[in-house]
Amino acid sequence: MGTWGPGNLESDGALDWMAERSSTLIDEIWTALQSSSSWEADEADYDMLFVNLEWLFATETAGCFNGWDLPPVAELAPVMETWLAGWSDYFDGLSGPEFKAERGAVIRSTFDRFRAICEKYEAQRA
């Protein structure tokens, strides 16, 4: 293990810890995206998914994220399409069409941000 600078993340140990935390976060997001319980806006998995995505965005922007364990982009699209279809069907009974459209736009934007991060790290792995 080595330290090469005075910064909080400038050591092998810090990078190992960051990779472990990132891997756990990615696993929780990927598992939730594949679970029908996360479609349901009144379930804890739904809230956990979006909190974890926002956490990923914040840590990635701050340079405190290791994206090597992100899912391949080719696997992402069908999972997100299935999730959106399930959410759309479930959400029909929860609110009016205006709010559903607004929430759907936010979710799509969130998924686009996640896909962009996955693309970024996939390009770095290539």
MOPAC internal coordinates of N, CA, C and O (Angstrom, degrees):
PM7 1SCF
backbone

  N    0.0000 0     0.00 0     0.00 0    0    0    0
  C    1.4421 1     0.00 0     0.00 0    1    0    0
  C    1.5198 1   108.81 1     0.00 0    2    1    0
  O    1.2310 1   121.65 1   -38.84 1    3    2    1
  N    1.3208 1   114.44 1   141.16 1    3    2    1
  C    1.4444 1   117.77 1  -178.86 1    5    3    2
  C    1.5110 1   111.96 1  -138.08 1    6    5    3
  O    1.2310 1   122.12 1   -23.26 1    7    6    5
  N    1.3066 1   113.54 1   156.74 1    7    6    5
  C    1.4578 1   121.76 1   174.61 1    9    7    6
  C    1.5151 1   106.19 1  -118.78 1   10    9    7
  O    1.2310 1   120.00 1   -50.71 1   11   10    9
  N    1.3120 1   117.61 1   129.29 1   11   10    9
  C    1.4550 1   120.14 1  -176.30 1   13   11   10
  C    1.5196 1   113.44 1  -119.54 1   14   13   11
  O    1.2310 1   119.84 1  -179.69 1   15   14   13
  N    1.2990 1   117.90 1     0.31 1   15   14   13
  C    1.4531 1   120.01 1   178.63 1   17   15   14
  C    1.5132 1   111.84 1  -163.65 1   18   17   15
  O    1.2310 1   120.12 1    -7.97 1   19   18   17
  N    1.3199 1   117.37 1   172.03 1   19   18   17
  C    1.4566 1   121.51 1  -176.37 1   21   19   18
  C    1.5281 1   114.21 1   -81.54 1   22   21   19
  O    1.2310 1   119.83 1   170.77 1   23   22   21
  N    1.3332 1   117.92 1    -9.23 1   23   22   21
  C    1.4606 1   121.07 1  -176.06 1   25   23   22
  C    1.5233 1   112.89 1   -70.65 1   26   25   23
  O    1.2310 1   121.32 1   -20.36 1   27   26   25
  N    1.3092 1   115.07 1   159.64 1   27   26   25
  C    1.4579 1   121.05 1  -179.19 1   29   27   26
  C    1.5240 1   113.53 1   -62.04 1   30   29   27
  O    1.2310 1   120.28 1   154.03 1   31   30   29
  N    1.3149 1   117.07 1   -25.97 1   31   30   29
  C    1.4648 1   120.93 1  -177.13 1   33   31   30
  C    1.5230 1   112.78 1  -110.16 1   34   33   31
  O    1.2310 1   120.31 1  -164.85 1   35   34   33
  N    1.3091 1   117.01 1    15.15 1   35   34   33
  C    1.4639 1   121.01 1  -175.38 1   37   35   34
  C    1.5197 1   112.09 1   -99.29 1   38   37   35
  O    1.2310 1   121.72 1  -125.79 1   39   38   37
  N    1.3314 1   114.32 1    54.21 1   39   38   37
  C    1.4692 1   120.11 1   174.04 1   41   39   38
  C    1.5214 1   108.28 1  -153.72 1   42   41   39
  O    1.2310 1   121.25 1   -23.87 1   43   42   41
  N    1.3239 1   115.22 1   156.13 1   43   42   41
  C    1.4641 1   119.92 1   178.61 1   45   43   42
  C    1.5228 1   111.04 1   -61.36 1   46   45   43
  O    1.2310 1   120.47 1   139.86 1   47   46   45
  N    1.3173 1   116.70 1   -40.14 1   47   46   45
  C    1.4637 1   120.32 1  -179.60 1   49   47   46
  C    1.5195 1   112.00 1   -63.06 1   50   49   47
  O    1.2310 1   120.39 1   137.72 1   51   50   49
  N    1.3259 1   116.86 1   -42.28 1   51   50   49
  C    1.4615 1   120.60 1   178.87 1   53   51   50
  C    1.5260 1   110.60 1   -64.06 1   54   53   51
  O    1.2310 1   120.34 1   137.72 1   55   54   53
  N    1.3157 1   116.96 1   -42.28 1   55   54   53
  C    1.4606 1   120.19 1   179.47 1   57   55   54
  C    1.5263 1   111.70 1   -67.06 1   58   57   55
  O    1.2310 1   120.33 1   144.40 1   59   58   57
  N    1.3318 1   116.97 1   -35.60 1   59   58   57
  C    1.4713 1   120.15 1   175.62 1   61   59   58
  C    1.5273 1   110.57 1   -63.54 1   62   61   59
  O    1.2310 1   120.36 1   136.01 1   63   62   61
  N    1.3209 1   116.91 1   -43.99 1   63   62   61
  C    1.4640 1   120.99 1   179.40 1   65   63   62
  C    1.5298 1   110.46 1   -64.95 1   66   65   63
  O    1.2310 1   120.51 1   138.64 1   67   66   65
  N    1.3357 1   116.64 1   -41.36 1   67   66   65
  C    1.4548 1   120.98 1   178.43 1   69   67   66
  C    1.5300 1   110.11 1   -62.47 1   70   69   67
  O    1.2310 1   120.11 1   138.47 1   71   70   69
  N    1.3144 1   117.40 1   -41.53 1   71   70   69
  C    1.4659 1   120.92 1   178.50 1   73   71   70
  C    1.5268 1   111.05 1   -63.87 1   74   73   71
  O    1.2310 1   120.14 1   140.36 1   75   74   73
  N    1.3210 1   117.33 1   -39.64 1   75   74   73
  C    1.4630 1   120.46 1   179.10 1   77   75   74
  C    1.5270 1   110.96 1   -65.63 1   78   77   75
  O    1.2310 1   120.19 1   133.83 1   79   78   77
  N    1.3203 1   117.24 1   -46.17 1   79   78   77
  C    1.4699 1   121.20 1   179.49 1   81   79   78
  C    1.5265 1   110.25 1   -63.52 1   82   81   79
  O    1.2310 1   120.59 1   137.84 1   83   82   81
  N    1.3253 1   116.47 1   -42.16 1   83   82   81
  C    1.4664 1   120.98 1   179.38 1   85   83   82
  C    1.5211 1   110.85 1   -63.04 1   86   85   83
  O    1.2310 1   120.43 1   136.67 1   87   86   85
  N    1.3076 1   116.79 1   -43.33 1   87   86   85
  C    1.4633 1   121.39 1  -179.90 1   89   87   86
  C    1.5259 1   111.45 1   -61.03 1   90   89   87
  O    1.2310 1   120.45 1   137.81 1   91   90   89
  N    1.3213 1   116.75 1   -42.19 1   91   90   89
  C    1.4606 1   121.08 1   178.08 1   93   91   90
  C    1.5268 1   110.44 1   -63.44 1   94   93   91
  O    1.2310 1   120.42 1   135.68 1   95   94   93
  N    1.3212 1   116.79 1   -44.32 1   95   94   93
  C    1.4579 1   121.81 1   179.37 1   97   95   94
  C    1.5266 1   110.82 1   -61.55 1   98   97   95
  O    1.2310 1   120.40 1   133.19 1   99   98   97
  N    1.3132 1   116.84 1   -46.81 1   99   98   97
  C    1.4629 1   121.78 1   179.23 1  101   99   98
  C    1.5223 1   110.41 1   -61.22 1  102  101   99
  O    1.2310 1   120.39 1   135.84 1  103  102  101
  N    1.3158 1   116.86 1   -44.16 1  103  102  101
  C    1.4685 1   120.63 1   179.91 1  105  103  102
  C    1.5265 1   111.14 1   -60.87 1  106  105  103
  O    1.2310 1   120.18 1   136.72 1  107  106  105
  N    1.3253 1   117.26 1   -43.28 1  107  106  105
  C    1.4657 1   120.50 1   179.16 1  109  107  106
  C    1.5324 1   111.26 1   -63.82 1  110  109  107
  O    1.2310 1   120.06 1   139.15 1  111  110  109
  N    1.3179 1   117.48 1   -40.85 1  111  110  109
  C    1.4630 1   121.18 1   179.13 1  113  111  110
  C    1.5223 1   110.43 1   -66.28 1  114  113  111
  O    1.2310 1   120.40 1   131.43 1  115  114  113
  N    1.3109 1   116.84 1   -48.57 1  115  114  113
  C    1.4692 1   121.58 1  -176.44 1  117  115  114
  C    1.5333 1   110.67 1   -64.62 1  118  117  115
  O    1.2310 1   120.40 1   139.89 1  119  118  117
  N    1.3147 1   116.84 1   -40.11 1  119  118  117
  C    1.4667 1   120.79 1   177.47 1  121  119  118
  C    1.5284 1   110.20 1   -63.96 1  122  121  119
  O    1.2310 1   120.23 1   135.42 1  123  122  121
  N    1.3257 1   117.17 1   -44.58 1  123  122  121
  C    1.4623 1   120.90 1  -179.70 1  125  123  122
  C    1.5258 1   111.49 1   -64.45 1  126  125  123
  O    1.2310 1   120.21 1   138.87 1  127  126  125
  N    1.3264 1   117.20 1   -41.13 1  127  126  125
  C    1.4575 1   119.85 1   179.90 1  129  127  126
  C    1.5261 1   112.01 1   -60.88 1  130  129  127
  O    1.2310 1   120.36 1   152.94 1  131  130  129
  N    1.3165 1   116.91 1   -27.06 1  131  130  129
  C    1.4547 1   121.38 1  -178.40 1  133  131  130
  C    1.5291 1   112.96 1   -94.95 1  134  133  131
  O    1.2310 1   120.51 1  -177.63 1  135  134  133
  N    1.3200 1   116.63 1     2.37 1  135  134  133
  C    1.4599 1   121.40 1  -177.40 1  137  135  134
  C    1.5243 1   110.89 1  -106.96 1  138  137  135
  O    1.2310 1   120.60 1   -50.47 1  139  138  137
  N    1.3081 1   116.46 1   129.53 1  139  138  137
  C    1.4655 1   119.79 1   179.96 1  141  139  138
  C    1.5252 1   112.25 1   -65.77 1  142  141  139
  O    1.2310 1   119.53 1   158.26 1  143  142  141
  N    1.3256 1   118.50 1   -21.74 1  143  142  141
  C    1.4699 1   119.18 1   179.07 1  145  143  142
  C    1.5249 1   111.81 1   -68.06 1  146  145  143
  O    1.2310 1   119.95 1   158.30 1  147  146  145
  N    1.3329 1   117.70 1   -21.70 1  147  146  145
  C    1.4717 1   119.25 1   179.08 1  149  147  146
  C    1.5265 1   111.87 1   -80.59 1  150  149  147
  O    1.2310 1   119.36 1   172.84 1  151  150  149
  N    1.3303 1   118.82 1    -7.16 1  151  150  149
  C    1.4651 1   122.01 1   174.87 1  153  151  150
  C    1.5110 1   110.86 1   -74.60 1  154  153  151
  O    1.2310 1   120.97 1   154.58 1  155  154  153
  N    1.3234 1   115.76 1   -25.42 1  155  154  153
  C    1.4518 1   122.15 1  -169.34 1  157  155  154
  C    1.5280 1   110.58 1   -86.94 1  158  157  155
  O    1.2310 1   121.24 1   -70.12 1  159  158  157
  N    1.3261 1   115.24 1   109.88 1  159  158  157
  C    1.4598 1   121.71 1  -173.51 1  161  159  158
  C    1.5172 1   113.99 1   -61.70 1  162  161  159
  O    1.2310 1   120.17 1   165.97 1  163  162  161
  N    1.3050 1   117.28 1   -14.03 1  163  162  161
  C    1.4595 1   120.11 1   179.41 1  165  163  162
  C    1.5286 1   112.03 1  -103.79 1  166  165  163
  O    1.2310 1   120.22 1  -163.30 1  167  166  165
  N    1.3279 1   117.19 1    16.70 1  167  166  165
  C    1.4676 1   122.48 1   178.38 1  169  167  166
  C    1.5313 1   110.50 1  -112.90 1  170  169  167
  O    1.2310 1   120.92 1   -27.99 1  171  170  169
  N    1.3089 1   115.84 1   152.01 1  171  170  169
  C    1.4650 1   121.48 1  -178.14 1  173  171  170
  C    1.5316 1   112.34 1   -61.70 1  174  173  171
  O    1.2310 1   119.89 1   145.30 1  175  174  173
  N    1.3415 1   117.81 1   -34.70 1  175  174  173
  C    1.4683 1   120.16 1  -178.99 1  177  175  174
  C    1.5252 1   111.72 1   -62.26 1  178  177  175
  O    1.2310 1   120.21 1   147.89 1  179  178  177
  N    1.3192 1   117.20 1   -32.11 1  179  178  177
  C    1.4620 1   122.09 1   178.13 1  181  179  178
  C    1.5310 1   109.54 1   -64.13 1  182  181  179
  O    1.2310 1   120.85 1   129.03 1  183  182  181
  N    1.3187 1   115.99 1   -50.97 1  183  182  181
  C    1.4629 1   120.11 1   179.42 1  185  183  182
  C    1.5207 1   111.14 1   -63.23 1  186  185  183
  O    1.2310 1   120.52 1   137.30 1  187  186  185
  N    1.3256 1   116.62 1   -42.70 1  187  186  185
  C    1.4611 1   121.03 1  -179.61 1  189  187  186
  C    1.5235 1   111.05 1   -60.55 1  190  189  187
  O    1.2310 1   120.26 1   139.16 1  191  190  189
  N    1.3346 1   117.11 1   -40.84 1  191  190  189
  C    1.4580 1   120.66 1   179.98 1  193  191  190
  C    1.5243 1   111.04 1   -58.73 1  194  193  191
  O    1.2310 1   120.45 1   131.20 1  195  194  193
  N    1.3251 1   116.74 1   -48.80 1  195  194  193
  C    1.4616 1   118.93 1  -174.86 1  197  195  194
  C    1.5205 1   112.80 1   -76.58 1  198  197  195
  O    1.2310 1   119.77 1   148.44 1  199  198  197
  N    1.3206 1   118.04 1   -31.56 1  199  198  197
  C    1.4720 1   119.89 1   172.61 1  201  199  198
  C    1.5235 1   109.12 1   -63.99 1  202  201  199
  O    1.2310 1   120.46 1   135.28 1  203  202  201
  N    1.3268 1   116.73 1   -44.72 1  203  202  201
  C    1.4681 1   119.70 1   179.98 1  205  203  202
  C    1.5263 1   111.98 1   -64.48 1  206  205  203
  O    1.2310 1   119.93 1   141.76 1  207  206  205
  N    1.3218 1   117.74 1   -38.24 1  207  206  205
  C    1.4659 1   119.32 1   176.38 1  209  207  206
  C    1.5272 1   110.89 1   -63.52 1  210  209  207
  O    1.2310 1   120.11 1   135.69 1  211  210  209
  N    1.3180 1   117.40 1   -44.31 1  211  210  209
  C    1.4647 1   119.79 1   177.87 1  213  211  210
  C    1.5312 1   110.81 1   -63.54 1  214  213  211
  O    1.2310 1   120.66 1   141.74 1  215  214  213
  N    1.3198 1   116.35 1   -38.26 1  215  214  213
  C    1.4699 1   120.80 1   177.30 1  217  215  214
  C    1.5255 1   109.64 1   -62.31 1  218  217  215
  O    1.2310 1   120.36 1   136.90 1  219  218  217
  N    1.3297 1   116.92 1   -43.10 1  219  218  217
  C    1.4614 1   121.00 1   177.76 1  221  219  218
  C    1.5296 1   110.18 1   -60.87 1  222  221  219
  O    1.2310 1   120.20 1   134.18 1  223  222  221
  N    1.3243 1   117.22 1   -45.82 1  223  222  221
  C    1.4731 1   119.87 1  -179.64 1  225  223  222
  C    1.5286 1   110.83 1   -60.09 1  226  225  223
  O    1.2310 1   120.68 1   136.45 1  227  226  225
  N    1.3184 1   116.31 1   -43.55 1  227  226  225
  C    1.4663 1   120.29 1  -178.22 1  229  227  226
  C    1.5233 1   111.59 1   -66.12 1  230  229  227
  O    1.2310 1   120.30 1   134.97 1  231  230  229
  N    1.3177 1   117.03 1   -45.03 1  231  230  229
  C    1.4649 1   119.30 1  -178.56 1  233  231  230
  C    1.5217 1   111.30 1   -69.90 1  234  233  231
  O    1.2310 1   120.26 1   144.41 1  235  234  233
  N    1.3230 1   117.10 1   -35.59 1  235  234  233
  C    1.4582 1   119.89 1   179.05 1  237  235  234
  C    1.5217 1   109.95 1   -67.51 1  238  237  235
  O    1.2310 1   119.96 1   137.34 1  239  238  237
  N    1.3138 1   117.68 1   -42.66 1  239  238  237
  C    1.4597 1   121.63 1   178.53 1  241  239  238
  C    1.5281 1   111.25 1   -62.99 1  242  241  239
  O    1.2310 1   120.57 1   143.40 1  243  242  241
  N    1.3203 1   116.52 1   -36.60 1  243  242  241
  C    1.4626 1   121.27 1  -178.95 1  245  243  242
  C    1.5250 1   113.12 1   -80.80 1  246  245  243
  O    1.2310 1   119.86 1   176.21 1  247  246  245
  N    1.3255 1   117.87 1    -3.79 1  247  246  245
  C    1.4560 1   120.69 1  -179.07 1  249  247  246
  C    1.5161 1   113.40 1    78.49 1  250  249  247
  O    1.2310 1   120.64 1  -158.78 1  251  250  249
  N    1.3182 1   116.38 1    21.22 1  251  250  249
  C    1.4717 1   121.98 1  -178.53 1  253  251  250
  C    1.5157 1   110.83 1  -111.69 1  254  253  251
  O    1.2310 1   120.22 1  -142.72 1  255  254  253
  N    1.3104 1   117.19 1    37.28 1  255  254  253
  C    1.4588 1   121.74 1  -173.33 1  257  255  254
  C    1.5111 1   109.40 1  -138.86 1  258  257  255
  O    1.2310 1   121.06 1   -38.45 1  259  258  257
  N    1.3085 1   115.58 1   141.55 1  259  258  257
  C    1.4561 1   122.79 1   175.23 1  261  259  258
  C    1.5220 1   106.57 1  -118.49 1  262  261  259
  O    1.2310 1   120.03 1   -66.54 1  263  262  261
  N    1.3180 1   117.55 1   113.46 1  263  262  261
  C    1.4504 1   121.54 1  -173.52 1  265  263  262
  C    1.5097 1   116.27 1   -98.29 1  266  265  263
  O    1.2310 1   120.37 1  -161.35 1  267  266  265
  N    1.3021 1   116.90 1    18.65 1  267  266  265
  C    1.4670 1   119.11 1  -176.17 1  269  267  266
  C    1.5225 1   112.99 1   -67.09 1  270  269  267
  O    1.2310 1   119.55 1   158.24 1  271  270  269
  N    1.3312 1   118.47 1   -21.76 1  271  270  269
  C    1.4615 1   121.70 1  -179.06 1  273  271  270
  C    1.5268 1   113.13 1   -96.78 1  274  273  271
  O    1.2310 1   119.76 1  -172.44 1  275  274  273
  N    1.3172 1   118.07 1     7.56 1  275  274  273
  C    1.4602 1   120.07 1   178.86 1  277  275  274
  C    1.5275 1   110.15 1   -63.26 1  278  277  275
  O    1.2310 1   120.36 1   -30.88 1  279  278  277
  N    1.3317 1   116.91 1   149.12 1  279  278  277
  C    1.4653 1   119.13 1  -179.79 1  281  279  278
  C    1.5224 1   111.20 1   -66.80 1  282  281  279
  O    1.2310 1   120.61 1   -27.52 1  283  282  281
  N    1.3318 1   116.43 1   152.48 1  283  282  281
  C    1.4636 1   119.76 1   175.74 1  285  283  282
  C    1.5238 1   110.41 1   -62.07 1  286  285  283
  O    1.2310 1   120.52 1   -37.84 1  287  286  285
  N    1.3143 1   116.61 1   142.16 1  287  286  285
  C    1.4544 1   121.98 1  -177.84 1  289  287  286
  C    1.5287 1   110.56 1   -57.94 1  290  289  287
  O    1.2310 1   119.81 1   143.16 1  291  290  289
  N    1.3166 1   117.97 1   -36.84 1  291  290  289
  C    1.4672 1   121.42 1  -179.68 1  293  291  290
  C    1.5282 1   111.76 1   -61.43 1  294  293  291
  O    1.2310 1   119.86 1   149.81 1  295  294  293
  N    1.3149 1   117.87 1   -30.19 1  295  294  293
  C    1.4670 1   121.40 1   178.88 1  297  295  294
  C    1.5220 1   111.82 1   -84.42 1  298  297  295
  O    1.2310 1   120.21 1   160.29 1  299  298  297
  N    1.3065 1   117.21 1   -19.71 1  299  298  297
  C    1.4627 1   121.81 1  -173.96 1  301  299  298
  C    1.5252 1   113.00 1   -71.17 1  302  301  299
  O    1.2310 1   119.94 1   132.61 1  303  302  301
  N    1.3171 1   117.72 1   -47.39 1  303  302  301
  C    1.4690 1   121.29 1  -174.42 1  305  303  302
  C    1.5303 1   112.75 1   -56.76 1  306  305  303
  O    1.2310 1   118.74 1   128.64 1  307  306  305
  N    1.3333 1   120.00 1   -51.36 1  307  306  305
  C    1.4704 1   117.87 1  -178.98 1  309  307  306
  C    1.5301 1   113.37 1   -64.55 1  310  309  307
  O    1.2310 1   120.22 1   146.54 1  311  310  309
  N    1.3116 1   117.19 1   -33.46 1  311  310  309
  C    1.4625 1   120.27 1   178.79 1  313  311  310
  C    1.5278 1   109.90 1   -67.26 1  314  313  311
  O    1.2310 1   120.43 1   135.44 1  315  314  313
  N    1.3180 1   116.79 1   -44.56 1  315  314  313
  C    1.4641 1   119.79 1   179.87 1  317  315  314
  C    1.5295 1   111.47 1   -68.08 1  318  317  315
  O    1.2310 1   119.69 1   143.43 1  319  318  317
  N    1.3287 1   118.19 1   -36.57 1  319  318  317
  C    1.4672 1   120.48 1   176.67 1  321  319  318
  C    1.5234 1   110.84 1   -63.66 1  322  321  319
  O    1.2310 1   120.17 1   136.31 1  323  322  321
  N    1.3172 1   117.28 1   -43.69 1  323  322  321
  C    1.4647 1   121.53 1   177.39 1  325  323  322
  C    1.5185 1   109.93 1   -62.24 1  326  325  323
  O    1.2310 1   120.56 1   136.42 1  327  326  325
  N    1.3303 1   116.54 1   -43.58 1  327  326  325
  C    1.4654 1   120.73 1   179.63 1  329  327  326
  C    1.5257 1   109.81 1   -60.97 1  330  329  327
  O    1.2310 1   120.11 1   130.88 1  331  330  329
  N    1.3257 1   117.39 1   -49.12 1  331  330  329
  C    1.4638 1   120.71 1  -178.15 1  333  331  330
  C    1.5262 1   111.93 1   -61.76 1  334  333  331
  O    1.2310 1   119.97 1   140.50 1  335  334  333
  N    1.3180 1   117.67 1   -39.50 1  335  334  333
  C    1.4650 1   120.50 1   178.31 1  337  335  334
  C    1.5300 1   110.37 1   -65.04 1  338  337  335
  O    1.2310 1   120.23 1   135.91 1  339  338  337
  N    1.3158 1   117.17 1   -44.09 1  339  338  337
  C    1.4632 1   120.93 1   178.21 1  341  339  338
  C    1.5163 1   111.79 1   -63.50 1  342  341  339
  O    1.2310 1   120.97 1   135.89 1  343  342  341
  N    1.3278 1   115.74 1   -44.11 1  343  342  341
  C    1.4675 1   120.20 1   178.27 1  345  343  342
  C    1.5229 1   110.36 1   -61.47 1  346  345  343
  O    1.2310 1   120.08 1   135.18 1  347  346  345
  N    1.3272 1   117.44 1   -44.82 1  347  346  345
  C    1.4575 1   121.85 1  -177.70 1  349  347  346
  C    1.5280 1   111.26 1   -59.85 1  350  349  347
  O    1.2310 1   120.54 1   133.77 1  351  350  349
  N    1.3194 1   116.57 1   -46.23 1  351  350  349
  C    1.4709 1   120.34 1   178.30 1  353  351  350
  C    1.5197 1   111.06 1   -63.00 1  354  353  351
  O    1.2310 1   120.33 1   136.11 1  355  354  353
  N    1.3247 1   116.97 1   -43.89 1  355  354  353
  C    1.4618 1   120.41 1  -178.17 1  357  355  354
  C    1.5241 1   111.07 1   -68.34 1  358  357  355
  O    1.2310 1   120.60 1   139.43 1  359  358  357
  N    1.3148 1   116.46 1   -40.57 1  359  358  357
  C    1.4614 1   121.29 1  -173.44 1  361  359  358
  C    1.5269 1   112.58 1   -70.85 1  362  361  359
  O    1.2310 1   119.78 1   159.81 1  363  362  361
  N    1.3211 1   118.03 1   -20.19 1  363  362  361
  C    1.4679 1   121.10 1  -179.65 1  365  363  362
  C    1.5166 1   112.50 1   -52.76 1  366  365  363
  O    1.2310 1   119.83 1   143.84 1  367  366  365
  N    1.3182 1   117.93 1   -36.16 1  367  366  365
  C    1.4530 1   120.51 1  -177.80 1  369  367  366
  C    1.5136 1   114.69 1   -86.79 1  370  369  367
  O    1.2310 1   119.62 1   178.34 1  371  370  369
  N    1.3237 1   118.32 1    -1.66 1  371  370  369
  C    1.4625 1   120.52 1  -173.44 1  373  371  370
  C    1.5183 1   114.87 1   -99.07 1  374  373  371
  O    1.2310 1   119.89 1   152.85 1  375  374  373
  N    1.3231 1   117.81 1   -27.15 1  375  374  373
  C    1.4624 1   118.68 1  -176.24 1  377  375  374
  C    1.5171 1   109.85 1  -158.94 1  378  377  375
  O    1.2310 1   121.31 1    -2.83 1  379  378  377
  N    1.3043 1   115.10 1   177.17 1  379  378  377
  C    1.4517 1   121.00 1   179.17 1  381  379  378
  C    1.5161 1   112.01 1   -75.48 1  382  381  379
  O    1.2310 1   120.90 1   -11.41 1  383  382  381
  N    1.3352 1   115.88 1   168.59 1  383  382  381
  C    1.4700 1   120.35 1  -176.17 1  385  383  382
  C    1.5279 1   113.84 1   -65.39 1  386  385  383
  O    1.2310 1   119.65 1   150.80 1  387  386  385
  N    1.3262 1   118.27 1   -29.20 1  387  386  385
  C    1.4673 1   119.45 1  -179.20 1  389  387  386
  C    1.5268 1   110.91 1   -66.33 1  390  389  387
  O    1.2310 1   120.88 1   132.53 1  391  390  389
  N    1.3311 1   115.93 1   -47.47 1  391  390  389
  C    1.4637 1   118.78 1   179.96 1  393  391  390
  C    1.5203 1   110.88 1   -67.58 1  394  393  391
  O    1.2310 1   120.46 1   141.62 1  395  394  393
  N    1.3251 1   116.73 1   -38.38 1  395  394  393
  C    1.4639 1   119.72 1   178.15 1  397  395  394
  C    1.5288 1   109.91 1   -59.56 1  398  397  395
  O    1.2310 1   120.05 1   137.32 1  399  398  397
  N    1.3283 1   117.51 1   -42.68 1  399  398  397
  C    1.4672 1   120.89 1   178.99 1  401  399  398
  C    1.5236 1   111.04 1   -64.16 1  402  401  399
  O    1.2310 1   120.45 1   137.42 1  403  402  401
  N    1.3263 1   116.75 1   -42.58 1  403  402  401
  C    1.4679 1   120.22 1   178.96 1  405  403  402
  C    1.5165 1   111.16 1   -64.29 1  406  405  403
  O    1.2310 1   120.68 1   132.96 1  407  406  405
  N    1.3236 1   116.30 1   -47.04 1  407  406  405
  C    1.4765 1   120.01 1  -179.63 1  409  407  406
  C    1.5229 1   110.37 1   -65.27 1  410  409  407
  O    1.2310 1   120.64 1   139.34 1  411  410  409
  N    1.3174 1   116.39 1   -40.66 1  411  410  409
  C    1.4630 1   120.35 1   178.87 1  413  411  410
  C    1.5170 1   111.92 1   -60.12 1  414  413  411
  O    1.2310 1   120.47 1   140.67 1  415  414  413
  N    1.3276 1   116.71 1   -39.33 1  415  414  413
  C    1.4678 1   120.65 1   178.45 1  417  415  414
  C    1.5262 1   111.07 1   -64.55 1  418  417  415
  O    1.2310 1   120.48 1   139.65 1  419  418  417
  N    1.3200 1   116.68 1   -40.35 1  419  418  417
  C    1.4696 1   120.38 1   177.90 1  421  419  418
  C    1.5212 1   110.05 1   -65.32 1  422  421  419
  O    1.2310 1   120.18 1   136.56 1  423  422  421
  N    1.3217 1   117.26 1   -43.44 1  423  422  421
  C    1.4668 1   120.44 1   179.55 1  425  423  422
  C    1.5236 1   110.45 1   -62.53 1  426  425  423
  O    1.2310 1   120.08 1   134.48 1  427  426  425
  N    1.3251 1   117.45 1   -45.52 1  427  426  425
  C    1.4711 1   119.92 1   179.26 1  429  427  426
  C    1.5283 1   111.26 1   -61.07 1  430  429  427
  O    1.2310 1   120.49 1   138.63 1  431  430  429
  N    1.3101 1   116.66 1   -41.37 1  431  430  429
  C    1.4627 1   120.66 1   177.23 1  433  431  430
  C    1.5340 1   110.89 1   -62.55 1  434  433  431
  O    1.2310 1   120.83 1   138.38 1  435  434  433
  N    1.3054 1   116.02 1   -41.62 1  435  434  433
  C    1.4644 1   120.78 1   177.95 1  437  435  434
  C    1.5179 1   110.48 1   -62.74 1  438  437  435
  O    1.2310 1   120.53 1   134.46 1  439  438  437
  N    1.3230 1   116.60 1   -45.54 1  439  438  437
  C    1.4645 1   120.46 1   178.27 1  441  439  438
  C    1.5221 1   111.45 1   -64.65 1  442  441  439
  O    1.2310 1   119.79 1   144.51 1  443  442  441
  N    1.3424 1   118.01 1   -35.49 1  443  442  441
  C    1.4681 1   120.98 1   176.21 1  445  443  442
  C    1.5330 1   110.65 1   -63.36 1  446  445  443
  O    1.2310 1   120.50 1   139.24 1  447  446  445
  N    1.3195 1   116.64 1   -40.76 1  447  446  445
  C    1.4761 1   120.35 1   177.88 1  449  447  446
  C    1.5254 1   110.29 1   -64.12 1  450  449  447
  O    1.2310 1   120.77 1   138.59 1  451  450  449
  N    1.3290 1   116.13 1   -41.41 1  451  450  449
  C    1.4662 1   119.93 1   178.65 1  453  451  450
  C    1.5309 1   110.15 1   -64.14 1  454  453  451
  O    1.2310 1   120.18 1   135.48 1  455  454  453
  N    1.3237 1   117.26 1   -44.52 1  455  454  453
  C    1.4552 1   121.02 1   179.18 1  457  455  454
  C    1.5322 1   110.45 1   -60.65 1  458  457  455
  O    1.2310 1   119.92 1   139.02 1  459  458  457
  N    1.3323 1   117.76 1   -40.98 1  459  458  457
  C    1.4697 1   121.26 1   179.86 1  461  459  458
  C    1.5273 1   110.97 1   -61.92 1  462  461  459
  O    1.2310 1   120.50 1   140.05 1  463  462  461
  N    1.3211 1   116.64 1   -39.95 1  463  462  461
  C    1.4660 1   119.60 1   177.86 1  465  463  462
  C    1.5258 1   110.00 1   -67.45 1  466  465  463
  O    1.2310 1   120.46 1   138.40 1  467  466  465
  N    1.3164 1   116.73 1   -41.60 1  467  466  465
  C    1.4723 1   119.92 1   177.21 1  469  467  466
  C    1.5270 1   110.64 1   -60.86 1  470  469  467
  O    1.2310 1   120.37 1   138.15 1  471  470  469
  N    1.3365 1   116.90 1   -41.85 1  471  470  469
  C    1.4604 1   120.95 1   178.16 1  473  471  470
  C    1.5177 1   111.18 1   -63.34 1  474  473  471
  O    1.2310 1   120.40 1   138.19 1  475  474  473
  N    1.3103 1   116.84 1   -41.81 1  475  474  473
  C    1.4670 1   121.40 1  -179.94 1  477  475  474
  C    1.5263 1   111.14 1   -59.15 1  478  477  475
  O    1.2310 1   120.53 1   131.23 1  479  478  477
  N    1.3167 1   116.58 1   -48.77 1  479  478  477
  C    1.4593 1   119.56 1  -177.59 1  481  479  478
  C    1.5108 1   112.37 1   -74.31 1  482  481  479
  O    1.2310 1   120.21 1   148.87 1  483  482  481
  N    1.3271 1   117.21 1   -31.13 1  483  482  481
  C    1.4659 1   119.65 1   176.18 1  485  483  482
  C    1.5278 1   109.66 1   -64.18 1  486  485  483
  O    1.2310 1   120.45 1   139.90 1  487  486  485
  N    1.3294 1   116.75 1   -40.10 1  487  486  485
  C    1.4700 1   120.70 1   178.15 1  489  487  486
  C    1.5321 1   110.86 1   -64.20 1  490  489  487
  O    1.2310 1   120.40 1   143.64 1  491  490  489
  N    1.3197 1   116.84 1   -36.36 1  491  490  489
  C    1.4681 1   120.65 1   178.83 1  493  491  490
  C    1.5262 1   111.90 1   -70.38 1  494  493  491
  O    1.2310 1   120.49 1   149.62 1  495  494  493
  N    1.3363 1   116.67 1   -30.38 1  495  494  493
  C    1.4734 1   120.40 1  -179.88 1  497  495  494
  C    1.5196 1   111.61 1   -76.36 1  498  497  495
  O    1.2310 1   120.47 1   156.79 1  499  498  497
  N    1.3508 1   116.70 1   -23.21 1  499  498  497
  C    1.4610 1   120.91 1  -175.51 1  501  499  498
  C    1.5080 1   112.65 1   -71.39 1  502  501  499
  O    1.2310 1   120.10 1   180.00 1  503  502  501

